[in-house]
Amino acid sequence: MMKRIKIILFASLVLVGASCKKFLEEHPTSFLQPTSDFGSFKAARAMANAPYAQLQGTLAGQASSYGGNTWDLMEFMTGKSNSDLGQTGFVNYQTLSYNTTSFYFDTWWQRMYLGIGDANLAIQTIPTIKAIGLTDSAKTNMLAEARTLRALFYFFLVRMYGDVPNVTTVPTDIGTLKVKRSPAKNIYDSIIIPDLQYAANSSLPWHDNTGLVSRGAVNAILADVYLTYAGQPINGGANYYSLSAAVSKAVIDNGGYTLFPEYKDMINPANKNKGEFILQVQYSAAANVNNPLTALTIPNYSKISKYSDEYGSVFPTDQFLASYPAGDKRTQERQFYYSQYPNIDGTGNVVFPHHYIYKWFDSVAVRSTAKSDLNYTLYRLADVYLMYAEASNRAGGGPNADAIKYVNAIRARANLMPTGALSQDAFEHEVWLQRYFELAFENKMWFDMLRTRKVHNDVTGNWDDFVGHKTVWGATFTTNQLLFPVPKQETDVNPNLLPNNPGF
């Protein structure tokens, strides 16, 4: 009975219909109950689905914070963001005065470990289920999904907190919950990389337009993991640049993904899980599971939408916008950013005091429903193009023809001329810049800063060392910014997590 209750708790948020297509868009027809048959295909599918629900933790609201969301954290940290709201705790990140009780650290930790718990339950239980229609191949693919998501949750954790508890089984008693921290390298070597390699060798499809993990998604994450492992703080070596380039190229060649012709295609709900998108967090207005970023990024109380609250929680600094090259389409009105919009009452245009983020602008939600149907993108083709370009450039001692082609495809969409002949270092800087410009406000930039230990100075145009970089707010990054603090509420209940990270 206890095992059944655990399964219910972990799986009750997901559907258990025989089909897994559009698994967040269908209306539930049944839920797992204490009397349910746990030796069934439905039960196995429900357990495989459960970790997906925790992916929404990447956009989780922050308790006690008006307009606060976990997504805010990585954007505030870069020094390239501003906020209309003091209630988001922005000033603590603007001044780098945050501590173990500041917003977001606790929610990120909790959500990632909830996802790991769901994945562990699936990995532990699915192999034991014997049911009609549940073939060994189906089990293997469900395990590949669960292990991919477990790897992804741990990948977030080690980049944010460094050494974290290594938990790969479902706890059986309270005494097993107070786990010590394991070195980040051990987490990579024993969980993240093996989980992803297992999934890469499965028979999952290369592309899945229902929102489930595909081999394209597995290899995109693996490319990111290898690229990060090659850099700081693991310093895995040149071989990992080669590995990253190889799996990036596999996604490009086998996944069938294509760059969208227009940036507006990325905010068309009809394109969810298609085209450029490789892995997305699923949202559905029809199922009342709404993407919160539309309301969060509308200028504060601008009266341009049907939302009762328009937060303006994050928007770019003027200096970051000015760092884009002249003529870059991404900075033109209603591409990646916007500076005005018609009043919801039809009385004229509202001109904003700053440029705001247009990447999450769901026009139907803004003007009609106040329920955003957009997915949140974790990996898309442009990201993989740039990972390949960076990794192959490092591995090969300079840019090859494919690396140049992929960077120029991104530049062409932005109405920029192709790059000329560049040295290895100059090409790397170009790739880093394109990551800043193309993937801005997709929670990528902070992690890029950490692994490269470099920050683009938007005022001077130089590449500053991370430690010693002064933001436009006058705050200076130190070694204390390399890791977030383990939240106080976690160390209070588990003293084995101490000592905390440097500076905390």
PLY file of the C-alpha trace (Angstrom):
ply
format ascii 1.0
element vertex 504
property float x
property float y
property float z
element edge 503
property int vertex1
property int vertex2
end_header
0.00 0.00 0.00
2.83 2.42 0.84
4.35 1.83 -2.59
1.01 2.54 -4.23
0.57 5.75 -2.27
4.01 6.92 -3.36
3.13 6.23 -6.98
-0.11 8.20 -6.62
1.71 11.17 -5.09
4.30 11.28 -7.84
2.00 10.50 -10.77
-1.29 12.23 -9.92
-0.38 15.34 -11.91
-0.14 13.51 -15.21
-2.56 11.72 -17.45
-2.64 7.98 -17.82
-4.46 7.54 -21.10
-3.15 4.82 -23.38
-1.85 7.44 -25.82
0.98 9.73 -24.68
0.42 12.25 -27.48
-0.30 15.81 -26.33
-0.09 14.55 -22.79
-0.70 17.99 -21.27
-3.44 18.99 -23.68
-5.95 16.20 -23.14
-8.63 16.24 -20.48
-7.96 13.52 -17.91
-10.12 10.45 -18.16
-8.67 8.56 -15.22
-6.19 8.85 -12.39
-4.21 6.32 -10.46
-6.10 5.31 -7.33
-5.19 3.02 -4.43
-7.21 0.30 -6.17
-5.57 0.84 -9.58
-3.82 -1.97 -11.38
-0.11 -1.16 -11.13
0.80 -4.01 -13.44
-0.39 -2.17 -16.53
0.90 -0.20 -19.49
-1.01 2.84 -18.18
0.80 2.74 -14.85
4.17 2.49 -16.55
3.34 5.40 -18.85
2.12 7.47 -15.89
5.39 6.95 -14.03
7.39 7.85 -17.14
5.26 10.99 -17.51
5.63 12.16 -13.90
9.08 13.83 -14.23
7.78 15.97 -17.10
5.44 17.76 -14.70
8.44 18.84 -12.64
10.04 20.37 -15.73
7.55 23.15 -15.14
9.66 23.88 -12.05
11.95 25.73 -14.44
9.17 28.33 -14.51
7.88 27.96 -10.95
6.38 30.86 -9.06
8.33 31.93 -5.99
6.47 31.89 -2.67
6.11 35.30 -0.96
7.25 37.12 -4.08
4.94 39.21 -6.23
5.99 38.59 -9.83
8.83 36.32 -8.77
9.65 33.20 -10.76
12.56 30.78 -10.80
13.30 31.92 -14.36
14.15 35.38 -12.98
17.21 34.16 -11.10
19.53 33.36 -13.99
18.56 36.58 -15.78
19.05 38.79 -12.72
22.49 37.25 -12.10
23.93 38.24 -15.49
23.89 41.96 -14.69
22.20 42.50 -18.05
18.64 42.69 -16.71
16.47 45.23 -14.98
13.10 44.91 -13.22
10.03 47.01 -12.59
9.35 45.18 -9.33
11.10 45.42 -6.00
9.02 42.46 -4.78
11.00 40.08 -6.99
14.10 40.56 -4.83
15.89 42.05 -7.84
17.98 44.44 -5.74
19.68 41.49 -3.99
21.01 40.29 -7.34
21.63 43.74 -8.77
23.94 44.42 -5.82
25.10 40.78 -5.42
24.03 40.93 -1.77
21.91 37.78 -1.82
22.21 35.13 0.89
20.99 31.64 1.85
17.42 32.86 2.43
17.06 34.97 -0.72
14.35 34.17 -3.26
14.65 31.39 -5.85
17.47 29.25 -4.46
15.05 27.17 -2.39
12.50 26.72 -5.17
15.09 25.64 -7.73
16.53 23.08 -5.29
13.12 21.69 -4.35
11.80 21.44 -7.89
14.86 19.72 -9.25
14.86 17.13 -6.46
11.13 16.54 -6.89
11.86 15.77 -10.53
14.72 13.48 -9.54
12.42 11.67 -7.12
9.83 11.12 -9.84
12.49 9.90 -12.25
14.00 7.55 -9.64
10.58 6.01 -8.98
10.05 5.42 -12.70
13.54 3.97 -13.19
13.13 1.68 -10.20
9.58 0.48 -10.90
9.04 0.29 -14.68
11.39 -2.72 -15.16
9.29 -4.73 -12.67
5.97 -4.17 -14.45
4.67 -7.05 -16.51
1.69 -6.15 -18.63
0.09 -6.84 -21.98
1.46 -4.42 -24.58
4.39 -3.37 -22.44
7.29 -4.73 -24.47
10.92 -4.67 -23.44
11.50 -2.03 -26.09
8.72 0.15 -24.68
10.17 -0.20 -21.19
13.64 0.73 -22.45
12.31 3.87 -24.09
10.33 4.90 -21.01
13.47 4.40 -18.94
15.39 6.47 -21.48
12.92 9.33 -20.98
13.14 9.12 -17.19
16.94 8.90 -17.18
17.19 11.86 -19.57
15.08 14.01 -17.29
16.97 12.86 -14.20
20.21 13.86 -15.94
18.74 17.24 -16.87
17.62 17.97 -13.30
21.07 17.08 -11.98
22.70 19.17 -14.73
20.85 22.21 -13.44
21.81 21.40 -9.85
25.57 20.94 -10.33
25.88 24.14 -12.37
23.98 26.09 -9.74
25.14 24.58 -6.45
28.23 22.50 -7.27
28.40 19.50 -4.93
24.91 18.09 -4.31
23.42 14.92 -2.81
23.64 11.87 -5.05
20.17 10.32 -4.84
19.33 7.58 -7.34
16.86 5.42 -5.39
13.50 6.00 -3.77
14.02 6.63 -0.02
12.66 3.85 2.20
12.83 5.63 5.57
13.47 9.06 7.04
17.02 8.12 7.95
18.02 7.83 4.29
17.01 11.41 3.51
19.92 13.19 5.21
22.41 12.63 2.40
25.80 14.32 2.22
26.87 16.33 -0.79
28.74 14.47 -3.52
31.40 16.19 -5.69
29.96 17.71 -8.85
32.37 15.70 -11.00
31.04 12.51 -9.40
27.48 13.56 -10.28
28.53 14.08 -13.90
30.47 10.81 -14.08
28.03 8.55 -12.23
24.61 9.99 -13.18
24.42 12.74 -15.79
26.66 11.33 -18.52
25.71 7.62 -18.07
21.99 8.45 -18.02
22.25 10.43 -21.25
24.45 7.84 -22.95
21.89 5.16 -22.05
19.11 7.25 -23.59
21.20 8.07 -26.68
21.48 4.34 -27.36
17.73 3.74 -27.08
15.25 3.47 -29.94
13.53 6.76 -29.12
12.66 8.72 -32.28
15.01 11.52 -33.27
12.14 13.98 -33.30
8.94 13.97 -31.24
6.31 16.64 -31.83
4.19 15.57 -28.83
6.57 17.05 -26.27
8.17 13.83 -25.09
11.93 13.31 -24.95
13.45 12.35 -28.30
16.95 11.28 -29.24
17.38 14.76 -30.65
16.66 16.17 -27.19
18.93 13.60 -25.51
21.85 14.50 -27.74
21.23 18.25 -27.43
21.46 17.94 -23.64
24.50 15.70 -23.97
26.20 18.27 -26.23
25.60 20.90 -23.55
26.88 18.57 -20.82
30.08 17.72 -22.72
30.72 21.38 -23.57
30.23 22.36 -19.93
32.35 19.45 -18.68
35.17 20.50 -21.00
35.14 23.99 -19.49
35.09 25.36 -15.97
35.01 24.14 -13.26
35.53 20.48 -14.31
38.17 21.19 -17.00
37.51 17.82 -18.59
39.87 18.40 -21.48
39.89 18.64 -25.27
38.26 15.24 -25.74
34.98 16.58 -24.38
34.94 19.36 -26.96
35.19 16.64 -29.60
32.39 14.67 -27.97
30.20 17.76 -27.80
30.81 18.51 -31.47
29.97 14.93 -32.45
26.63 14.76 -30.67
25.69 18.28 -31.77
26.31 17.25 -35.36
24.20 14.13 -34.84
21.25 16.32 -33.81
21.73 18.58 -36.81
22.07 15.73 -39.29
19.45 13.30 -37.94
16.83 15.32 -36.10
15.07 16.96 -39.02
15.03 20.31 -37.19
15.07 23.56 -39.17
15.51 27.20 -38.23
12.25 29.13 -38.35
12.31 31.71 -41.16
10.98 34.44 -38.85
11.44 35.11 -35.14
7.68 35.49 -34.76
7.36 31.79 -35.65
8.75 31.01 -32.20
5.77 32.66 -30.47
3.14 30.98 -32.62
1.43 28.28 -30.50
0.83 26.26 -33.67
4.58 25.65 -33.85
4.98 24.04 -30.44
7.40 21.07 -30.54
8.04 21.65 -34.26
10.58 23.22 -36.57
13.42 24.68 -34.54
12.24 23.36 -31.18
14.04 20.31 -29.83
12.88 20.17 -26.19
10.20 22.30 -24.62
8.38 22.49 -21.30
4.74 21.84 -22.17
1.96 24.31 -21.40
-1.67 24.24 -22.44
-4.25 26.99 -21.98
-6.99 24.43 -22.69
-5.81 22.33 -19.74
-5.36 25.47 -17.61
-1.60 24.88 -17.43
-0.42 28.31 -18.50
3.04 29.62 -19.33
3.64 32.44 -16.80
6.30 34.32 -18.78
3.87 36.32 -20.91
2.44 38.17 -17.92
5.80 38.31 -16.15
7.48 40.15 -19.03
4.71 42.61 -19.96
5.65 46.15 -18.82
4.36 46.81 -15.32
0.77 48.12 -15.30
0.99 49.15 -18.93
-2.69 48.37 -19.63
-1.98 46.65 -22.91
-3.39 43.25 -21.92
-6.27 41.32 -20.42
-4.03 40.23 -17.53
-5.01 41.67 -14.16
-1.30 41.79 -13.29
1.35 42.94 -15.75
4.60 42.50 -13.90
7.58 43.74 -15.88
9.64 41.40 -13.73
12.60 41.26 -16.15
13.69 43.42 -19.07
17.06 44.11 -20.74
19.40 46.89 -19.73
19.91 49.65 -22.27
23.58 48.72 -22.40
22.87 45.11 -23.36
20.52 46.16 -26.16
23.10 48.66 -27.42
25.69 45.87 -27.60
23.89 44.20 -30.52
25.48 45.10 -33.87
23.92 47.84 -35.97
21.07 46.57 -38.14
20.54 43.37 -36.13
16.94 42.33 -36.81
16.63 40.84 -33.35
16.53 44.35 -31.84
13.91 45.67 -34.24
10.42 46.31 -32.93
8.48 43.15 -32.07
11.28 40.77 -32.91
13.03 39.85 -29.65
12.06 43.13 -27.96
9.42 45.84 -28.15
9.04 49.41 -26.90
5.35 50.19 -27.54
2.00 48.49 -27.99
-1.66 49.53 -28.46
-3.65 50.16 -25.30
-6.13 47.38 -24.52
-8.92 50.00 -24.56
-8.09 51.01 -28.13
-7.26 54.60 -27.13
-3.81 54.68 -28.70
-0.26 53.40 -28.40
1.45 52.96 -25.06
5.13 53.92 -25.30
7.18 52.18 -22.63
10.08 53.73 -20.69
12.31 50.79 -21.71
12.47 47.97 -24.22
10.78 44.80 -22.99
11.09 41.13 -23.93
8.90 40.02 -26.83
10.08 36.39 -26.88
7.24 35.29 -24.60
4.53 37.52 -26.06
1.42 35.40 -26.65
-0.89 37.73 -28.56
-4.01 35.66 -27.93
-3.36 35.61 -24.19
-2.47 39.31 -24.13
-5.52 40.56 -26.01
-8.13 37.93 -25.18
-7.72 35.03 -22.76
-4.99 35.99 -20.24
-3.91 32.34 -20.50
-0.70 31.75 -22.40
-0.48 28.60 -24.52
3.20 28.98 -25.41
5.68 26.31 -24.45
8.99 27.20 -22.79
12.02 26.18 -24.81
14.92 24.36 -23.19
16.79 23.49 -26.41
16.36 24.68 -29.99
18.36 24.27 -33.16
20.10 27.66 -32.98
21.52 26.65 -29.61
22.82 23.36 -31.05
24.32 25.16 -34.07
26.28 27.38 -31.71
27.33 24.52 -29.45
28.68 22.69 -32.49
30.49 25.80 -33.68
32.15 26.41 -30.32
33.04 22.78 -29.61
34.39 21.98 -33.09
36.40 25.20 -33.12
38.09 24.16 -29.88
38.54 20.55 -30.92
39.90 21.35 -34.37
42.11 24.32 -33.60
39.92 26.64 -35.64
36.54 26.87 -37.35
35.61 24.30 -39.98
33.24 24.90 -42.89
30.18 23.57 -41.06
30.83 25.70 -37.98
31.09 28.81 -40.14
27.94 27.82 -42.06
25.87 27.39 -38.89
26.99 30.69 -37.37
26.28 32.46 -40.64
22.78 30.93 -40.80
22.02 32.56 -37.46
23.58 35.83 -38.59
21.63 35.74 -41.87
18.31 35.43 -40.04
19.35 38.52 -38.08
20.10 40.39 -41.33
23.83 40.39 -40.60
26.56 39.79 -43.16
28.53 36.52 -43.06
31.66 36.44 -40.96
34.96 36.83 -42.71
37.99 34.62 -42.09
38.52 34.47 -38.34
41.17 33.03 -36.07
40.24 30.38 -33.50
39.96 32.97 -30.70
38.06 35.50 -32.81
35.62 32.85 -34.01
35.05 31.68 -30.44
34.23 35.22 -29.38
31.82 35.53 -32.31
30.08 32.32 -31.21
29.85 33.54 -27.63
28.36 36.83 -28.82
25.79 35.06 -30.96
24.83 32.95 -27.94
24.29 36.17 -25.96
22.26 37.82 -28.72
20.30 34.80 -29.99
19.59 32.99 -26.71
19.09 36.07 -24.54
16.54 35.59 -21.75
16.37 31.84 -22.29
18.33 31.10 -19.08
21.48 30.30 -21.06
23.75 33.31 -20.55
24.55 32.80 -16.86
25.64 29.22 -17.43
27.78 30.36 -20.39
29.48 32.89 -18.13
30.23 30.22 -15.54
31.71 27.65 -17.92
33.80 30.12 -19.96
34.71 32.33 -16.98
34.27 35.25 -19.37
31.69 38.06 -19.54
31.09 40.40 -22.44
31.42 43.98 -21.28
28.55 45.79 -22.97
30.16 49.18 -22.43
33.74 48.52 -23.57
33.07 45.61 -25.94
35.83 43.59 -24.27
35.65 40.08 -22.87
36.28 40.49 -19.15
37.38 37.75 -16.80
34.35 36.59 -14.83
36.05 37.25 -11.49
36.54 41.00 -11.44
33.87 41.90 -14.03
31.92 44.99 -12.97
28.28 45.08 -14.04
26.54 48.23 -15.21
25.05 48.35 -11.70
28.51 48.80 -10.19
28.64 45.33 -8.62
31.72 43.17 -9.12
31.70 39.40 -9.61
33.91 37.48 -7.20
34.52 33.77 -6.64
31.42 33.84 -4.42
29.28 34.16 -7.55
30.58 30.91 -9.07
28.06 28.88 -7.04
24.72 29.67 -5.47
24.28 29.04 -1.74
22.57 25.87 -0.59
19.26 27.21 0.80
19.07 27.66 4.56
15.83 25.71 4.78
17.70 22.70 3.36
20.73 22.96 5.65
18.40 23.46 8.64
16.80 20.04 8.12
19.93 18.35 6.79
23.14 19.60 8.46
25.05 17.07 6.32
24.77 19.60 3.50
27.20 21.87 5.35
29.65 23.48 4.97
27.90 25.78 2.51
29.47 27.16 -0.65
32.19 29.85 -0.35
30.88 33.19 0.85
27.81 31.71 2.50
0 1
1 2
2 3
3 4
4 5
5 6
6 7
7 8
8 9
9 10
10 11
11 12
12 13
13 14
14 15
15 16
16 17
17 18
18 19
19 20
20 21
21 22
22 23
23 24
24 25
25 26
26 27
27 28
28 29
29 30
30 31
31 32
32 33
33 34
34 35
35 36
36 37
37 38
38 39
39 40
40 41
41 42
42 43
43 44
44 45
45 46
46 47
47 48
48 49
49 50
50 51
51 52
52 53
53 54
54 55
55 56
56 57
57 58
58 59
59 60
60 61
61 62
62 63
63 64
64 65
65 66
66 67
67 68
68 69
69 70
70 71
71 72
72 73
73 74
74 75
75 76
76 77
77 78
78 79
79 80
80 81
81 82
82 83
83 84
84 85
85 86
86 87
87 88
88 89
89 90
90 91
91 92
92 93
93 94
94 95
95 96
96 97
97 98
98 99
99 100
100 101
101 102
102 103
103 104
104 105
105 106
106 107
107 108
108 109
109 110
110 111
111 112
112 113
113 114
114 115
115 116
116 117
117 118
118 119
119 120
120 121
121 122
122 123
123 124
124 125
125 126
126 127
127 128
128 129
129 130
130 131
131 132
132 133
133 134
134 135
135 136
136 137
137 138
138 139
139 140
140 141
141 142
142 143
143 144
144 145
145 146
146 147
147 148
148 149
149 150
150 151
151 152
152 153
153 154
154 155
155 156
156 157
157 158
158 159
159 160
160 161
161 162
162 163
163 164
164 165
165 166
166 167
167 168
168 169
169 170
170 171
171 172
172 173
173 174
174 175
175 176
176 177
177 178
178 179
179 180
180 181
181 182
182 183
183 184
184 185
185 186
186 187
187 188
188 189
189 190
190 191
191 192
192 193
193 194
194 195
195 196
196 197
197 198
198 199
199 200
200 201
201 202
202 203
203 204
204 205
205 206
206 207
207 208
208 209
209 210
210 211
211 212
212 213
213 214
214 215
215 216
216 217
217 218
218 219
219 220
220 221
221 222
222 223
223 224
224 225
225 226
226 227
227 228
228 229
229 230
230 231
231 232
232 233
233 234
234 235
235 236
236 237
237 238
238 239
239 240
240 241
241 242
242 243
243 244
244 245
245 246
246 247
247 248
248 249
249 250
250 251
251 252
252 253
253 254
254 255
255 256
256 257
257 258
258 259
259 260
260 261
261 262
262 263
263 264
264 265
265 266
266 267
267 268
268 269
269 270
270 271
271 272
272 273
273 274
274 275
275 276
276 277
277 278
278 279
279 280
280 281
281 282
282 283
283 284
284 285
285 286
286 287
287 288
288 289
289 290
290 291
291 292
292 293
293 294
294 295
295 296
296 297
297 298
298 299
299 300
300 301
301 302
302 303
303 304
304 305
305 306
306 307
307 308
308 309
309 310
310 311
311 312
312 313
313 314
314 315
315 316
316 317
317 318
318 319
319 320
320 321
321 322
322 323
323 324
324 325
325 326
326 327
327 328
328 329
329 330
330 331
331 332
332 333
333 334
334 335
335 336
336 337
337 338
338 339
339 340
340 341
341 342
342 343
343 344
344 345
345 346
346 347
347 348
348 349
349 350
350 351
351 352
352 353
353 354
354 355
355 356
356 357
357 358
358 359
359 360
360 361
361 362
362 363
363 364
364 365
365 366
366 367
367 368
368 369
369 370
370 371
371 372
372 373
373 374
374 375
375 376
376 377
377 378
378 379
379 380
380 381
381 382
382 383
383 384
384 385
385 386
386 387
387 388
388 389
389 390
390 391
391 392
392 393
393 394
394 395
395 396
396 397
397 398
398 399
399 400
400 401
401 402
402 403
403 404
404 405
405 406
406 407
407 408
408 409
409 410
410 411
411 412
412 413
413 414
414 415
415 416
416 417
417 418
418 419
419 420
420 421
421 422
422 423
423 424
424 425
425 426
426 427
427 428
428 429
429 430
430 431
431 432
432 433
433 434
434 435
435 436
436 437
437 438
438 439
439 440
440 441
441 442
442 443
443 444
444 445
445 446
446 447
447 448
448 449
449 450
450 451
451 452
452 453
453 454
454 455
455 456
456 457
457 458
458 459
459 460
460 461
461 462
462 463
463 464
464 465
465 466
466 467
467 468
468 469
469 470
470 471
471 472
472 473
473 474
474 475
475 476
476 477
477 478
478 479
479 480
480 481
481 482
482 483
483 484
484 485
485 486
486 487
487 488
488 489
489 490
490 491
491 492
492 493
493 494
494 495
495 496
496 497
497 498
498 499
499 500
500 501
501 502
502 503
